[in-house]
Amino acid sequence: MIIAPSVLAADFSQLKSELEKVQEAKWLHIDVMDGHFVPNISFGPVIVQSIKKVSTQIFDTHLMITDPMKYAAPFVNAGSDRITFHIETVDDPIQVINYLKGLGVKVGVSIKPKTEVKTIKKYLKYIDQVLVMSVEPGFGGQKFDPTSLIKIKELDAIRKETGLDFLIVVDGGVNDKNAPLLKEAGTDVLVAGSFIFNSESPQERMDSLK
């Protein structure tokens, strides 16, 4: 199980020390919000570039924005290793997937809680990961939606049937209570923000998820 602490939940007044607390994590999850696709704004490539100076982790960047092709390159140039876009935001997913591959990064597609797996099924053979949102994107600290387990099981079944090797990533309300259920359903990567950073011992929280 890969644990990906969500930087969005860190205390930005002391970001360097916050990142040091989770330096054992293999991935860092970076939520980018534009105030349009989701009703909130987070940060841009300059923050990613700054974080890159103090981290050697894999930067898993989640573009919750309406125009992923416009902003993907700046994030890749800033240090992002994996870029995930929302299927709900684009008219031609293959075009976006090919564009992102051309930037030399791993490519992911994300689906919101009300978006069905069948929406992305034909694109699974072209991507490296699927991000299942278990809360409505745009705000941290929301309660986990258990219906996401159905989607994860469906994706895992497709993966087994087809022999594809995309990763299943889950983001939203993840904690030590639902982590076993997510693992059993087929999850490979757990994204957690508040659960990890709103703790006196983020490392212990990450260990509990593992």
Residue pairs with C-beta under 8 A, 6 or more apart in sequence:
1 179
1 183
1 187
1 188
1 189
1 190
1 209
1 210
2 26
2 27
2 167
2 188
2 189
2 190
3 25
3 26
3 27
3 189
3 190
3 192
3 196
3 206
3 209
3 210
4 25
4 26
4 27
4 28
4 29
4 60
4 169
4 189
4 190
4 191
4 192
5 22
5 25
5 27
5 28
5 29
5 191
5 192
5 193
5 196
5 197
5 202
5 206
6 29
6 30
6 31
6 140
6 171
6 191
6 192
6 193
6 196
6 197
7 19
7 28
7 29
7 30
7 31
7 51
7 193
8 30
8 31
8 42
8 140
8 193
9 140
9 141
9 193
9 194
9 196
9 197
9 198
10 18
10 19
10 197
11 18
11 197
12 18
15 50
15 51
16 54
18 197
19 28
19 51
19 54
19 55
20 54
21 197
21 202
21 203
22 28
22 196
22 197
22 202
22 203
22 206
23 55
23 57
24 203
24 206
25 57
25 206
26 57
26 58
27 57
27 58
27 59
27 60
27 82
27 189
28 51
28 55
28 57
28 58
28 59
28 60
29 60
29 62
29 171
29 191
29 193
30 48
30 51
30 59
30 60
30 61
30 62
30 80
31 42
31 62
31 64
32 42
32 43
32 44
32 61
32 62
32 63
32 64
32 65
32 71
32 75
33 40
33 41
33 42
33 64
33 65
33 137
33 138
34 41
34 64
34 65
34 66
35 41
36 65
36 66
37 64
37 65
37 66
37 86
37 88
37 89
37 137
38 64
38 137
38 138
39 138
39 139
40 138
40 139
44 71
44 74
45 71
45 74
45 75
45 77
45 78
46 78
48 59
48 61
48 75
48 78
48 79
48 80
49 78
49 79
51 59
51 79
52 59
52 78
52 79
58 81
58 82
59 79
59 80
59 81
59 82
60 80
60 81
60 82
60 84
60 108
60 169
60 189
60 191
61 75
61 80
61 81
61 82
61 83
61 84
62 84
62 108
62 110
62 131
62 171
63 71
63 72
63 75
63 83
63 84
63 85
63 86
64 86
64 110
64 137
64 138
65 71
65 89
66 89
67 89
68 83
68 85
68 86
68 89
68 90
68 96
68 100
69 90
69 95
69 96
69 99
72 83
72 85
72 99
72 100
72 103
73 103
75 83
76 83
76 103
76 104
76 105
80 105
81 105
81 106
82 105
82 106
82 107
82 108
82 128
82 129
83 100
83 103
83 105
83 106
83 107
83 108
84 107
84 108
84 109
84 110
84 129
84 131
84 169
85 96
85 100
85 108
85 109
85 110
86 109
86 110
86 111
86 112
86 137
87 93
87 109
87 110
87 111
87 115
87 119
87 120
87 123
88 111
88 112
88 115
90 96
93 109
93 120
93 123
94 123
94 126
97 107
97 109
97 123
97 126
97 127
100 107
101 107
106 128
106 129
107 126
107 127
107 128
107 129
108 127
108 128
108 129
108 130
108 131
108 167
108 169
109 120
109 123
109 127
109 129
109 130
109 131
110 130
110 131
110 132
110 133
110 137
110 171
111 117
111 119
111 120
111 130
111 131
111 132
111 133
111 151
112 133
112 136
112 137
113 133
113 134
113 135
113 136
113 145
113 147
113 148
116 151
117 151
117 154
117 155
117 158
120 130
121 158
124 130
124 155
124 158
124 159
124 162
124 164
124 166
125 162
125 164
127 166
128 166
128 167
129 166
129 167
129 168
129 169
129 188
129 189
130 155
130 166
130 167
130 168
130 169
131 169
131 170
131 171
131 191
132 148
132 151
132 152
132 155
132 168
132 169
132 170
132 171
133 148
133 171
133 172
134 144
134 145
134 148
134 170
134 171
134 172
134 173
134 174
135 142
135 143
135 144
135 145
135 171
135 172
135 173
136 142
137 172
140 193
140 194
141 193
141 194
142 172
142 173
143 173
144 172
144 173
144 174
144 175
144 178
145 172
145 173
146 178
146 181
148 170
148 172
149 181
149 182
149 185
152 168
152 170
152 182
152 185
152 186
152 187
153 185
153 186
155 168
155 186
156 168
156 185
156 186
158 164
159 165
159 166
159 168
159 186
167 188
167 189
168 186
168 187
168 188
168 189
169 187
169 188
169 189
169 190
169 191
170 182
170 187
170 189
170 190
170 191
171 191
172 191
174 182
174 190
174 191
174 192
174 195
174 209
175 192
175 195
175 209
176 195
176 205
176 208
176 209
179 190
179 208
179 209
182 190
190 209
192 205
192 206
192 209
195 205
195 209
196 202
196 205
196 206
196 209
199 205
